[in-house]
Each structure stands twice: as structure tokens, then as C-alpha cells.
Amino acid sequence: MRVIALSELTGATTELVGGKAAGLGELIRLGERVPAGFCVTTEAQEAGVLPEAEIDAAYRQLGGGRVAVRSSATVEDLPDASFAGIQDTFLNVTGTADLLSAIEKCWHSLHTDRAVAYRDAHDIDHATVRMAVVVQRMVDPALAGVLFTANPVTGRRTEMVVEAAAGPGTAVVDGTGDVDRYVLDGSPQPAQGLLTSVQLDELRAAGDRLQRQLGAPQDIEWAYDRQGVLWLLQARPITTLFPLPPATDDPEPRVYLEFGHVQGMLRPVTPMGMSTLRSLIVAMLASLGLRVEVTDIGGRLYGDLTDLARHPSARKRLVKLMAVDFGPRAQSVMERVLADPRFAPRPGRRARRDGGGPSAGTALRALTGVVRALARPEAARTRLFREIQRLAADADTTAEPRTAADRLRFVREHENTSSGADDIVWPIVAGMLAATLPAHLLEGIAERDEIDRVLGGMPHNVTIEMDLALWRLSERARPHRELLLTTAPAELADRYRRGTLPDIGLAAFLDRYGHRAVAEVDLGIPRWAEDPAPVFAMIANYLRVTDPEQAPDRRFARAAATAEATLDRLVVRARRRRPVRGRLAGFLLRRARSLAGLREAGKFGGLYRLREMRRQLLLIGAELAAGGLLARPDDIMFLNLDEVAAALHQGTDHRSTVTARRAVHERELRRRSVPVALLSDGTDLEAALPAPTGTAGALRGVGAAAGVATGPARVVRDPATAHLEPGEILVAPTTDPGWTPLFLTAAGLITETGAVMAHGPTVAREYGIPAVICVPDATRRIRTGDVVTVDAAAGTVTVR
């Protein structure tokens, strides 16, 4: 069929008529007032010849006159890609000749540069896209606009937003003029501006109705004609909203803090990885005396802090605790929550027994462990690395499980095993305390960036050792520089697996560090030993370093020397001005240089367990795929362990489940922004904060590694394929240890999230690389090639 009336369309006809036309058909089916029209289907576009007679007949049946001609692509108005304004629309088209010309122009708009770029950004295969065209009778609007059934800025589902302009509403859609804006929160709306209170009530009722019937918040285009009749011109899902937290029985609002960025994770976690990562976060919080429910929102880990925020004593510690690992953005949000009367302690409300802090026994054990590590740091390091060796040995399956059931039993036994033994936890906590407390003790005596210099070139860091080992590997590989620089990393990895690549010592590196990866705390992510392509990409970046003074080992050595010299000067000055504080700060900073580098060690040890769990699960996945219950072995990472058991023992076919979950996961991978904190009604608390003020023309953040650097920016979202030239400023959404090899050639670091003691800033300090973290929307506001200045002391990024 090449021409179909809109009244005959439904959501099931998208492949034939495109997203816009199918959506209009749904509105008509639901009984909404929609301008009459027809659709020129994708069959006509695929033929490449206009069905002129059919179009003319349909146009005459509409009564001729003025019509609107709109593109309706098969990938338009999707849950994660609206294509709003990407393809062409023509208004007030009159006559068959002009109508045919407008339809052809809509076809051509499928291949414009902006349409191609938009599809590329959303990983949409161009070959799968087809174009239909909607033709509708024109409404003569007195005013028109859009209605969002949830607040598109803050995400609050209890608010609707209306934007209106006189005439056809083009000022609203294309942003070319002033508009009236209304926020509807259920309270009576006074008559003001273009819309009357009756019209606002009518729009709200339409929004409520469509959101309920279509099952999701909607972006609705509407118009009031000269007779005051409301017409609906389009409805599509609001594609930018972050998913809602899970429903609870609590009638009061709840607050959720995003925990993934603590581990350098903003990408969604696979379903299989969620349970183990949740256990890791819960164990980390328990070591701080906090028991928090951790939940999955949009594939990310969020902690429900509501009970702590309302707890009379725990709430007093929350903002300070945020500073250690969660960072200043989380601190700002939590300060707002604690000032909100909805989260005030409730008189007579029984607090959770475990909400106020650690038990006496836990507190005593923590104190003993920290003091013991501070007193004898060398012995503490020895115990810690001995424990890591034990973890590696425990994860080794010398006696290989024989059956899939045995493998599943092995995974279940290790799922909730914590690497939080006292010999690992307390030396790390001691090092973090020793690194953070001096800033308070030396207030007015030393600047923050001076203390950061003392924390540079830190020894005993397994991630730094890994990066330097990779540098040594690249030095060995220099005879093969041309091959490694001109061959794609994926091809190099394939050649390595086939044994046709020159030996550069990679096997020894992977034997030691092959259990690591970007987003390595997600069980569903391939390790470097499975796919060494990212390692080859990093080697190529190292091979671009030609200045001996920029060699990573020399940079690290310079940072260490600067740290020791700065520490000596600082201690002398501090002891002269504040003798007691100066002595204590000096002691702590020297202990920090002995212990703070252990920050990465606990996670490093825990990854041995994850590597072996993953290996056993993939073997199970291979068996399920062979039996037709999965499409491929790694599909098992989109199931949970109970579902794996059902497949093994009951023959449950999970292929459709995996397909659906992969689609959601891939959609979330494309999400560029993840809220730091959410309320249960979907409110993005940071988006609701007042805009910060600062230096004109500068992006504000938090200095996390001392110094100033200027250079061309390199925006990187995936380090596995990143090309970074020496001297460039690395701009990233976040970083974890899998990113840190890039630091060895970077002149500076900018991230959108993080905390001063998190992975990225820690490693940046140790290389002497200036870093500014928590710069909102840095990867969008800065473009590759922009010359930027990173000023850690001021906490600013200036784009020239």
C-alpha cells in the first residue's frame, strides 16, 4: 500500500508509515481531535517513484486547500531518539504540484548531513531507515505550542510544562521567538499570558489522558484554532527523561544518590553485573557504618538515603561523608535535601536502628585497624598484599567445575563474598584519612593545591604500576611502531589471538593485569585478557610520545620528587606557625605517602573473583546457546542467577528476555547525562539547583590535582578506541582505572563527575597532571580541538 488514511493506522504500522504517522493513528484511535490526513508510505519511497494519482485522489478527498507535509521516518519518535526537527516539515502547501514537490523534499531530508549525523550519534544503521510522509489538513491556529506531561528539565513527573506562542507555534518548536511558559503542578492556574485558565486545564486533562493511555510521559504538539477548538498535532514519548526509581509504599518523597561514579561508572551495568556491584557498594558503605538499600535505576546503582536524611544523628554526618568518595556535586545536592522540610526528622517517628552509624564493636575495630596501619604502615602494606594474593589464589579454579550446575554453584558461592577483610579495608581507610585530614589542619597555612602536590607521585598504587608496566611494554614494542600505529586495535587483537603478531611481551602483561578493563566492576564487561584491543589502543597512544621528558616514568618521578620537596617545606612552615597542628599534619602527610597509594588495592584484589565468576558464567552461556536457550554465550550477562538456574534445570528459553534487555541496555549506553540524585517523583535534584555563579567565560568545577595546563581538548567517551596526542587535555564523563593509561600522555584532566579521592584525580595527582572534576556537561560544552586552560587552584576550565 502506497497511500493510507491516518484513521487506518496504529502503532503496529510503524515500519510501513513511520513513527510520526503511526503516532497520529494512535491518537485518532484513542478518540482525540486530530486534523484529517493521509500517509504516503515507505513502499512508495522504496520504489523511488511518487504515486501521483493516488496522492492527488487522497488530497482531493481531504477537500484540497492548505495542508501540512511532514516527514515520518521509521526511526522517528523512538523511545530514545525523537528526531525532533531533524527531518523536514512544510506548512501551508497548496495544490497538487506543490504537494508532490514537498513530499519529494521530505524524502530527500532522510539523507541530509544533520539526519545522518543524528543517526550516527544514536548508533542507528542507515540502511534500515525508510521514509514515509504525512499530509494533514492545516489548522488555522490562533495560538499553538507544546505540552510536556513531565517536566523535561527537572524530570519531575508531578509537573507538566506548557509553552505557547501566537500563530502556528513555530517560535516554540524552532526556538526563534519569545514564548509563554507555564508549569502545571495541580494547583489552580491564574489567567495570564496567551492561555486562559480554562485552556490550561484542558491541556492538562489531555496530557493526563494521553500519558495514561500511552503508558509514558509525552511531548505533545497542540493548537487552538480561531474558534477556540483544541487540536492535537503530534504526540511522542519524552526521550530525555531518566527512568523513575522503583515504586514504594512511602507516601512521602524519597531521595536516591547515584553510587556508580564512586567506581568511575556512569554507563549502565549489565543485569548480571548488578548484583555483584550492589554487594560491593553495600560492603563499602557498611565499613563507614551506613546501611543503605541500593537499587537499580536505569541500569545504574542508586542508594536510598531517605532514612539517613531523616535520622536525627546520621543526617549530621551525611554531607561530610559525601566529601570522601562522592564529591562536591553530591554534597551540594545533599545540602539541599537536608534543608528541605520534607526530609526533616519526624517527631515520634521511629528511626531505623542501624541508621545512625556503626555499632560500638565496628567502631572499635575500625579505630584499632586505622591506628595499627598508621603506627606501622610497612607492616600494614605487607598484610594487605598478602591478603590480595590469597584472594587471587581463592579465585583460582584448579579443580575445574565439571558441569554447568557445578559452575553455577561456584558463582553463587562467590557472589556475595566480600573482599573487605580488615587487612585490606583499614590500611586503605587510614591512607584516605591521612590524605584528607591535613587540609583541615592546615587551613590558612597551606593552599589546597599545595597539599595536592604532596599527594603526587604516590608509591604502592597497583593502577600506577599497571600503567607504568604498559609504558615499559610500549617501549619494547617501538621496533614495531609503524605496525602498531597504522593497524586498527581490533585487528591487532585478532592477530595476537591467532599468534601472527610479533612478540612484544603482551602475554606477560595480560597474565598480571588481564583481569582488568574499563568499567571492570561490571561482571558483564569483557576483561582485557578476553579482548586486548583496548590495550593496543593505549600502546598506540604511548608510541606517540617522542619527547623523553614526557615519558610517563619520568613524569611520575618528577611528581614524586616535587611531592617530597613540597612536604618538607610545608612541614617546616606549619610547625613554625602552628606547632601542634603542624606536627600532626606532617605525620599524617608522611603516612599518606606510605598508605594512600593503596586506594586501588582492594578493588584490584576483588577483580580476581569477578574474572573467574565471569569465566564460569560464559561457559554456562556456551552450553545454553548450544541448547538453543540463548542466542550466544555472552547473552547470559543479561540474565540473573535465578534465570540461569531456570534455564539449566527447567529448559527455560530466555532469548526474548535477553533481546529486550539488550535493547534497553544499548539505549542507556547512549545516555549522555546521569542524575547525581533523584527524588521518587523523578526530580533530578541537581537540575533543580540554582545555576552557579563564577568567573565569566569559565566552566566551574573542583580542583583535584594541582597545577595549570593549557592545550587542545580531546573529548573521550570510550577509552577503548581513544586517540590521545601528547599534550592534549583529556575531557571525559568520568574515569576508572581502565582509563588511567590515557593519563600518561595527557597534559590535564577534566571530568563531569568524581571526588577528590576517586580513581581519576588520585592517578592524576600521582603523575602531576592538573585536574578539575565535577564540571557539569563538560563533554558537551567542550569540543575536541578547543584550546582549554585547566586551573586546579581556581577550580575552573577556560575555553578559548
C-alpha positions in Angstrom: 0.0 0.0 0.0 1.4 3.4 -1.0 -1.2 5.8 0.4 -3.3 5.2 3.5 -5.7 7.4 5.5 -4.3 8.3 9.0 -7.5 6.9 10.6 -6.5 3.4 9.4 -3.0 3.5 11.2 -2.0 2.1 14.5 1.3 1.7 16.5 1.8 -1.6 14.8 2.2 0.0 11.3 5.5 1.9 12.1 7.6 0.0 9.5 5.1 1.0 6.8 4.2 4.6 7.8 7.0 5.8 10.2 6.8 6.9 13.8 5.0 10.2 13.4 2.2 8.8 11.2 1.8 5.7 13.5 1.5 8.1 16.5 -1.1 10.1 14.8 -3.1 7.0 14.0 -2.9 6.0 17.7 -4.3 9.5 18.7 -7.2 9.1 16.3 -7.9 5.6 17.6 -8.0 7.0 21.1 -10.7 9.4 20.1 -8.5 12.6 20.1 -9.2 15.5 17.8 -6.5 15.3 15.1 -6.5 17.0 11.7 -7.6 14.6 9.0 -5.0 13.4 6.6 -3.2 10.5 4.9 0.2 8.9 4.7 2.5 8.2 1.7 4.0 5.0 2.9 7.6 3.7 2.9 6.7 1.4 0.0 6.5 4.5 -2.3 9.8 5.8 -1.1 11.5 2.4 -1.6 10.1 2.4 -5.2 11.5 5.9 -5.7 8.5 7.0 -7.8 5.7 9.1 -6.4 2.2 7.5 -6.8 0.9 10.8 -8.2 -2.6 9.7 -9.0 -3.2 8.2 -5.5 -1.8 11.2 -3.8 -3.9 13.6 -5.9 -7.0 11.5 -5.1 -6.3 11.5 -1.3 -5.6 15.2 -1.4 -8.9 15.9 -3.2 -10.7 13.7 -0.6 -9.4 16.0 2.1 -11.0 18.8 0.2 -7.8 20.3 -1.2 -6.6 23.6 0.1 -3.8 24.2 2.6 -2.0 21.1 4.1 0.9 20.4 6.3 3.5 17.9 4.9 5.7 16.2 7.5 8.4 13.6 7.3 7.7 10.3 9.1 10.8 8.1 9.2 10.7 4.6 10.6 13.2 5.5 13.3 11.4 8.7 14.3 9.7 9.2 17.7 11.5 6.2 19.2 11.9 5.9 23.0 15.5 7.1 22.8 15.6 9.1 19.6 12.8 11.6 18.8 14.4 13.1 15.6 12.7 16.3 16.6 13.4 18.9 13.8 15.9 16.6 12.1 13.8 15.9 9.0 11.7 18.4 7.0 8.2 19.8 7.5 6.4 22.1 5.1 3.3 24.2 6.1 0.6 25.8 4.1 1.3 23.7 1.0 -1.4 24.3 -1.6 -2.1 22.4 -4.9 -1.1 19.0 -6.1 2.1 20.2 -7.8 3.5 21.8 -4.7 2.3 18.9 -2.6 4.3 16.4 -4.7 7.3 18.6 -4.5 7.1 18.9 -0.7 6.8 15.1 -0.4 10.0 14.6 -2.5 11.8 17.1 -0.3 10.8 15.1 2.7 12.2 12.0 1.1 15.5 13.9 0.5 15.7 15.1 4.1 16.3 11.5 5.1 19.9 11.9 3.8 20.8 15.4 4.9 24.1 15.9 6.8 22.1 16.6 10.1 20.0 13.5 9.7 23.0 11.3 9.0 24.9 12.8 12.0 21.9 12.3 14.3 21.6 8.6 13.3 25.3 8.1 13.8 25.1 9.6 17.3 22.3 7.1 18.1 24.0 4.1 16.5 21.2 3.7 14.0 22.0 1.7 10.9 21.4 4.0 7.9 20.4 1.0 5.7 17.5 0.2 8.0 15.8 3.6 7.8 12.9 4.4 5.5 10.8 7.5 5.0 7.0 7.9 4.9 5.3 11.3 4.6 2.3 12.6 6.5 -0.2 15.0 4.8 -2.7 16.7 7.0 -5.3 19.5 6.6 -3.9 22.7 8.0 -5.4 24.1 11.2 -5.7 27.9 11.3 -4.2 28.4 14.7 -4.8 31.4 16.9 -2.0 30.0 19.2 -0.1 26.8 19.4 2.7 25.2 21.3 3.9 22.1 23.1 2.8 20.3 26.2 5.2 18.1 28.2 3.4 15.8 30.6 6.5 15.6 32.8 9.0 18.5 33.5 11.6 17.9 30.8 14.3 19.9 32.7 14.0 18.6 36.2 12.3 15.2 35.3 9.6 15.8 37.9 6.7 13.6 36.9 4.2 15.6 39.1 4.6 18.7 36.9 3.6 19.5 33.3 5.1 22.2 31.3 3.3 24.2 28.6 4.9 26.5 26.1 2.8 28.7 23.8 3.1 31.3 21.1 0.7 33.2 18.9 0.0 31.8 15.4 1.3 28.5 14.2 3.7 27.9 17.0 6.9 27.8 15.0 8.6 30.1 17.6 8.0 27.3 20.2 9.3 24.4 18.0 12.3 26.1 16.4 13.2 28.5 19.3 13.1 31.6 17.2 10.9 33.8 19.4 9.6 34.6 22.8 7.1 32.1 24.2 4.8 31.9 27.3 5.8 29.2 29.7 3.6 27.6 32.3 4.4 25.0 34.9 1.3 23.0 35.9 1.7 21.3 39.3 -2.0 20.7 40.0 -2.7 24.0 41.7 -5.2 26.5 40.2 -3.7 28.4 37.3 -4.4 32.1 37.2 -5.4 33.6 33.8 -2.3 35.2 32.4 -0.5 35.5 29.1 -1.8 33.8 26.0 -3.6 30.9 27.6 -6.7 31.2 29.9 -7.0 29.0 33.0 -9.7 27.0 31.2 -7.4 26.3 28.3 -4.6 25.3 30.7 -7.0 22.9 32.5 -8.0 21.5 29.1 -4.4 20.9 28.1 -3.6 19.3 31.5 -6.5 17.0 31.1 -5.4 16.0 27.6 -1.9 15.3 29.0 -3.1 13.2 31.8 -5.3 11.2 29.4 -2.6 10.6 26.8 0.1 9.8 29.4 -2.2 7.2 31.0 -3.3 5.7 27.7 0.1 5.6 26.0 1.9 4.4 29.1 4.7 7.0 29.2 5.3 10.8 29.6 4.5 12.6 26.3 5.7 15.5 24.3 2.5 16.8 22.6 2.2 19.5 19.9 -1.2 21.3 20.0 -3.0 24.2 18.5 -6.1 26.3 19.3 -7.9 27.4 16.1 -9.7 30.7 15.7 -12.9 29.2 17.2 -11.0 28.1 20.4 -11.1 24.4 19.5 -8.1 22.3 20.7 -6.3 20.2 18.1 -3.6 17.7 18.8 -0.9 17.7 16.1 1.5 15.1 17.4 2.4 13.1 20.5 5.7 11.2 21.1 7.5 9.9 24.2 9.7 12.4 26.0 13.0 10.7 25.2 15.3 12.6 27.6 13.7 11.6 30.9 15.8 9.4 33.2 13.8 6.3 34.5 11.9 6.6 37.7 13.0 5.0 40.9 11.1 1.9 41.8 7.7 2.4 43.4 7.5 2.2 47.2 4.7 2.3 49.8 6.0 5.5 51.3 3.6 8.4 50.6 6.4 10.9 51.3 9.2 11.6 48.8 12.4 9.5 48.9 15.9 10.5 47.8 18.3 8.4 45.9 22.0 9.1 45.4 23.9 7.7 42.4 26.7 5.4 43.6 28.3 4.2 40.4 30.5 7.2 39.8 32.4 6.2 43.0 33.8 3.3 40.9 34.2 5.6 37.8 30.9 4.2 36.4 28.3 6.2 34.6 27.5 3.6 31.9 24.7 1.2 32.7 25.5 -2.1 34.4 24.5 -5.4 32.9 21.8 -7.3 34.8 24.3 -10.0 35.8 26.8 -7.4 37.0 24.2 -5.5 39.0 24.1 -8.0 41.9 27.8 -8.2 42.5 28.3 -4.4 42.2 25.5 -3.9 44.6 27.2 -6.1 47.1 30.4 -4.2 46.6 28.8 -0.8 47.3 26.8 -2.1 50.3 30.1 -3.5 51.8 31.9 -0.2 51.2 29.1 1.7 53.0 29.0 -0.8 55.8 32.6 -0.1 56.5 31.6 3.5 57.1 28.8 2.4 59.4 26.0 3.1 56.9 23.4 0.6 55.9 21.7 1.7 52.7 19.3 0.0 50.3 21.0 0.0 46.9 18.6 -0.2 43.9 18.8 -0.3 40.1 17.5 2.9 38.3 18.2 3.0 34.6 20.9 0.3 35.0 22.8 2.5 37.5 23.3 1.9 41.2 21.4 4.4 43.4 21.4 4.3 47.2 18.2 5.2 49.1 19.4 7.8 51.6 15.9 8.8 52.8 16.1 7.1 56.2 19.6 8.6 56.8 18.5 12.0 55.8 15.6 11.9 58.3 17.7 10.3 61.1 18.4 12.8 63.8 22.1 11.9 64.2 23.0 10.3 60.8 21.9 13.4 58.9 24.6 15.4 60.6 27.3 13.3 59.1 25.9 12.9 55.6 27.4 16.0 53.9 30.9 15.3 55.3 30.7 11.7 54.2 29.9 12.8 50.7 33.3 14.6 50.5 35.3 11.4 50.9 34.1 9.5 47.9 31.0 11.1 46.4 32.3 14.5 45.6 31.1 18.1 45.7 28.2 17.7 43.4 26.7 15.1 45.7 27.5 17.4 48.7 25.6 20.3 47.1 22.6 18.1 46.4 22.6 16.6 49.9 22.7 20.1 51.5 19.6 20.9 49.6 17.9 17.7 50.7 18.7 18.3 54.4 17.3 21.9 54.1 14.0 20.5 52.5 11.3 20.3 55.3 10.0 17.1 53.7 13.2 15.4 54.9 13.3 16.9 58.4 13.4 14.4 61.3 9.9 13.4 62.2 8.9 13.8 65.8 7.9 10.4 67.2 9.0 8.6 64.1 11.0 5.5 64.9 14.4 5.7 63.3 16.0 2.6 61.9 18.2 1.0 64.5 21.1 0.7 62.1 20.8 4.2 60.5 22.8 6.3 62.9 26.2 4.8 62.4 28.5 1.9 63.2 28.0 -0.3 66.2 30.4 0.0 69.1 32.1 -3.2 68.0 32.5 -2.0 64.5 33.7 1.4 65.6 36.3 -0.1 67.9 37.5 -2.5 65.1 37.8 0.4 62.7 39.7 2.5 65.2 42.1 -0.3 66.0 42.7 -1.1 62.3 43.3 2.5 61.4 45.6 3.2 64.3 47.5 0.0 63.6 48.1 1.0 60.0 49.2 4.5 60.9 51.6 3.2 63.5 53.3 0.6 61.2 52.5 1.4 57.6 55.1 -1.0 56.2 53.6 -3.9 58.1 50.1 -2.9 57.0 51.1 -2.9 53.4 52.6 -6.3 53.8 49.4 -7.7 55.3 47.3 -6.1 52.6 49.2 -7.5 49.7 49.4 -10.9 51.3 45.6 -10.8 51.5 45.3 -9.9 47.8 47.5 -12.9 47.0 45.1 -15.0 49.0 42.1 -13.6 47.1 43.8 -14.4 43.8 44.5 -18.0 45.0 40.9 -18.5 46.2 39.5 -17.4 42.9 41.7 -19.9 41.0 39.6 -22.9 40.0 42.4 -25.5 39.9 39.7 -28.2 40.4 37.6 -27.1 37.4 33.8 -27.5 38.0 32.7 -30.3 35.8 29.0 -29.5 35.0 27.0 -26.3 34.3 25.3 -26.9 37.7 28.7 -27.0 39.4 29.7 -23.8 37.7 26.5 -22.1 38.8 27.1 -23.3 42.3 30.6 -21.8 42.2 29.3 -18.4 41.0 26.6 -18.4 43.7 29.1 -19.1 46.4 31.3 -16.2 45.3 28.5 -13.7 44.5 28.3 -12.3 48.0 31.9 -12.9 49.0 33.3 -9.5 50.0 37.0 -8.5 49.6 36.5 -6.4 52.7 38.9 -8.2 55.1 40.3 -6.0 57.8 43.8 -6.3 56.5 42.6 -4.7 53.2 40.0 -2.2 54.5 41.7 -0.4 57.3 45.0 0.4 55.7 43.1 1.9 52.8 40.8 3.9 55.1 43.9 5.0 57.1 45.5 6.2 53.9 42.4 8.1 52.8 42.1 9.8 56.2 45.8 10.7 56.2 45.3 12.3 52.8 42.1 14.2 53.6 42.6 15.5 57.2 45.6 17.7 56.7 43.6 20.1 54.5 41.5 20.9 57.6 44.5 21.1 59.9 46.4 23.4 57.6 43.6 25.8 56.8 45.1 29.2 56.5 48.6 27.8 56.3 48.6 25.8 53.0 46.5 26.1 49.9 44.6 23.0 48.6 46.8 22.7 45.5 49.9 22.7 47.7 48.6 19.7 49.6 47.6 18.0 46.3 51.3 18.3 45.2 52.3 16.4 48.4 49.9 13.7 47.3 51.6 13.4 43.9 53.9 10.6 42.8 52.4 8.3 45.3 54.0 4.8 45.6 52.3 1.4 46.2 49.5 2.1 43.8 48.7 -1.0 41.7 47.0 1.0 39.0 50.0 3.3 38.6 52.2 0.2 38.5 50.0 -1.2 35.8 50.2 2.0 33.7 54.0 2.1 34.0 54.2 -1.6 33.1 52.2 -0.8 30.0 54.6 2.0 29.2 57.6 -0.4 29.5 55.7 -2.7 27.2 55.3 0.1 24.6 59.0 0.9 24.8 59.7 -2.7 24.0 57.3 -2.5 21.1 58.9 0.5 19.4 60.6 -1.6 16.7 57.1 -2.4 15.5 55.8 1.2 15.9 54.6 1.6 12.4 52.6 -1.6 12.5 51.0 -0.7 15.9 50.2 2.8 14.9 48.6 2.1 11.5 46.7 -1.1 12.3 43.3 -0.9 14.0 43.3 -2.2 17.6 40.6 -4.8 16.8 42.7 -6.2 14.0 45.8 -6.3 16.2 43.9 -8.1 18.9 42.7 -10.7 16.3 46.3 -11.2 15.1 47.5 -11.6 18.7 44.9 -14.3 19.3 46.0 -16.1 16.1 49.6 -15.8 17.0 50.6 -13.8 13.9 51.7 -10.7 15.8 55.4 -10.0 16.7 56.1 -10.8 20.3 56.1 -7.5 22.3 55.6 -9.1 25.7 51.9 -8.7 25.9 51.3 -12.2 27.3 53.2 -11.3 30.5 51.3 -8.0 30.9 47.9 -9.8 30.5 49.0 -12.5 32.9 49.4 -9.9 35.5 46.7 -7.3 34.5 44.4 -9.2 32.1 41.6 -9.3 34.7 41.2 -5.5 34.4 39.1 -3.4 32.0 37.2 -0.2 31.7 34.0 -0.5 33.8 35.7 -3.5 35.3 33.4 -3.8 38.3 30.6 -4.9 35.9 30.7 -8.7 35.7 29.2 -8.4 32.2 32.2 -6.5 30.7 34.9 -8.4 28.8 38.3 -8.3 30.5 41.5 -7.3 28.7 42.6 -10.9 28.6 39.5 -11.7 26.6 39.7 -8.7 24.3 43.1 -6.9 24.3 42.0 -4.4 21.7 41.9 -1.5 24.3 45.4 -2.4 25.3 46.6 -2.0 21.8 44.9 1.4 21.6 46.7 2.5 24.7 50.0 1.2 23.4 49.5 3.3 20.2 49.0 6.4 22.4 52.2 5.7 24.2 54.1 5.3 21.0 53.1 8.8 20.0 55.3 10.2 22.9 58.6 11.3 21.3 59.8 13.8 23.9 61.9 11.9 26.5 60.9 14.4 29.2 57.3 13.5 28.7 57.9 9.8 29.3 55.5 8.6 32.0 58.1 7.1 34.2 60.0 10.5 34.2 56.8 12.4 34.8 56.0 10.1 37.8 59.5 10.5 39.2 59.2 14.3 38.9 55.9 14.3 40.6 57.3 12.2 43.5 60.3 14.5 43.9 58.1 17.6 43.9 55.9 15.9 46.5 58.7 15.2 48.9 60.2 18.7 48.5 56.8 20.3 49.0 56.1 18.2 52.0 59.4 19.2 53.7 58.8 22.9 53.1 55.2 22.7 54.2 56.0 20.9 57.5 58.6 23.5 58.4 56.2 26.3 57.8 53.3 24.6 59.5 55.3 23.7 62.6 56.6 27.3 62.9 53.1 28.8 62.7 51.0 26.2 64.4 53.4 23.8 66.2 50.9 21.1 67.3 48.8 21.1 64.2 52.0 21.3 62.1 53.4 18.2 63.7 50.2 16.3 63.3 49.7 17.4 59.7 53.3 16.4 58.9 52.8 13.0 60.4 49.6 12.4 58.5 51.0 13.5 55.2 54.0 11.3 55.6 51.7 8.4 56.4 49.6 9.3 53.4 52.6 8.9 51.2 53.0 5.4 52.7 49.3 4.3 52.6 47.2 6.5 50.3 48.5 4.7 47.2 46.8 1.5 48.5 43.4 3.1 47.4 43.2 0.8 44.4 44.4 -2.4 46.0 41.2 -3.7 47.5 39.3 -3.4 44.2 42.3 -4.9 42.4 42.1 -8.0 44.6 38.4 -8.3 44.2 38.6 -8.4 40.4 40.2 -11.8 40.5 36.9 -13.2 41.9 34.9 -11.4 39.2 37.1 -12.7 36.4 36.6 -16.3 37.5 32.9 -15.8 38.0 32.6 -14.3 34.5 34.6 -17.2 33.0 32.3 -19.8 34.6 29.2 -17.9 33.5 30.4 -17.7 29.9 31.0 -21.5 29.9 27.4 -21.9 31.2 26.3 -19.5 28.5 28.0 -21.5 25.8 26.1 -24.7 26.9 22.8 -22.8 26.9 23.5 -21.4 23.5 24.3 -24.8 22.2 21.0 -26.0 23.5 19.0 -23.2 21.8 18.1 -21.4 25.1 20.4 -18.4 24.4 21.5 -16.9 21.1 25.1 -16.6 22.1 27.2 -17.3 25.2 27.5 -13.7 26.5 23.8 -13.3 26.5 24.0 -14.9 29.9 25.1 -11.5 31.2 21.6 -10.2 30.6 20.1 -12.7 33.0 20.2 -13.1 36.7 21.3 -16.2 38.5 17.8 -17.4 39.2 17.0 -17.2 35.5 20.2 -19.1 34.7 19.1 -21.8 37.1 15.7 -21.9 35.4 17.4 -22.4 32.0 19.6 -25.1 33.3 17.1 -27.1 35.3 13.8 -26.4 33.6 14.9 -25.6 30.0 13.5 -22.0 30.1 14.2 -20.2 26.8 15.4 -16.7 27.7 16.2 -15.4 24.2 13.3 -12.9 24.0 14.1 -11.7 27.5 17.8 -11.1 26.5 16.8 -9.3 23.3 14.6 -6.9 25.3 17.2 -6.2 28.0 19.9 -5.7 25.4 17.8 -3.1 23.7 17.3 -1.2 27.0 21.0 -1.5 27.9 22.1 -0.2 24.5 19.7 2.7 24.7 21.1 3.6 28.2 24.6 3.3 26.9 23.8 6.3 24.6 22.6 8.4 27.5 25.0 11.3 28.0 23.8 12.6 31.4 23.1 10.6 34.6 21.5 12.4 37.6 23.6 12.7 40.7 20.5 12.4 42.8 16.8 11.7 42.2 13.6 12.1 44.2 10.9 9.4 43.9 8.9 11.6 41.6 11.7 11.6 39.1 13.1 15.1 40.1 16.8 15.5 39.1 17.9 17.4 42.2 20.9 18.9 40.6 18.9 20.2 37.7 16.6 21.9 40.2 19.5 23.7 41.9 20.1 27.4 41.1 22.7 28.0 38.4 26.2 28.5 40.0 27.9 31.8 39.5 31.6 32.1 38.7 34.2 33.6 36.5 32.8 35.0 33.3 33.5 32.6 30.4 34.9 29.9 32.7 33.3 26.5 33.4 33.2 25.8 37.2 34.4 22.6 38.8 36.6 21.5 41.7 40.4 21.4 41.6 41.5 17.9 42.4 45.1 17.7 41.2 47.4 20.8 41.4 48.6 22.9 38.6 47.7 24.8 35.5 47.8 23.4 32.0 46.7 24.7 28.6 46.3 22.6 25.5 43.9 21.3 22.8 41.0 19.4 24.3 40.3 15.7 23.4 36.8 14.7 24.3 36.7 10.9 25.0 33.7 8.8 25.9 35.2 5.4 25.2 38.8 4.9 26.1 39.0 1.6 24.3 39.4 3.4 21.0 40.7 6.8 22.1 43.4 8.5 20.2 45.2 11.0 22.5 48.1 13.0 21.4 50.8 14.1 23.9 49.9 17.4 25.4 46.2 17.2 24.9 43.7 17.8 27.7 41.6 14.8 28.3 37.9 15.6 28.7 35.7 12.7 29.9 32.4 12.0 31.6 34.1 10.0 34.4 37.2 7.8 34.8 38.0 4.5 36.4 41.3 2.6 36.5 40.8 1.4 32.9 41.0 5.0 31.8 44.2 5.8 33.6 46.7 4.6 30.8 45.5 7.7 28.9 46.7 9.9 31.7 50.3 9.1 30.9 50.2 11.2 27.7 47.6 13.8 28.8 48.5 17.4 29.9 45.4 17.7 32.0 42.2 16.1 33.0 38.6 17.4 33.1 35.7 15.2 34.2 32.0 15.7 34.8 31.8 13.7 38.0 34.1 12.4 40.7 35.5 13.0 44.1 39.0 14.3 45.2 39.9 10.8 46.4 38.4 8.9 43.5 40.4 6.9 40.9 40.9 9.6 38.2 42.0 12.5 40.4 44.2 10.2 42.5 46.1 9.0 39.5 46.3 12.5 38.0 47.9 13.8 41.2 50.4 11.0 41.1 51.5 12.0 37.6 51.5 15.7 38.3 48.6 16.3 35.9 46.3 19.3 36.7 42.7 18.1 37.1 39.4 19.8 37.5 36.5 17.5 38.2 32.7 17.9 38.6 32.4 20.2 35.6 28.7 19.8 34.5 28.2 18.9 30.8 32.0 19.2 30.1 31.9 16.7 27.3 29.1 18.7 25.5 30.3 22.2 26.3 33.9 21.5 25.2 34.7 20.2 21.7 37.7 18.3 20.6 40.3 20.8 19.3 39.1 23.6 21.6 42.1 25.2 23.4 41.3 25.0 27.1 43.1 26.0 30.3 42.7 23.8 33.4 43.3 25.8 36.6 43.1 23.4 39.6 43.7 26.2 42.2 40.7 28.2 40.9 38.7 25.1 40.0 38.0 26.5 36.6 38.2 25.4 32.9 38.5 28.3 30.4 37.7 27.6 26.8 39.4 29.9 24.3 
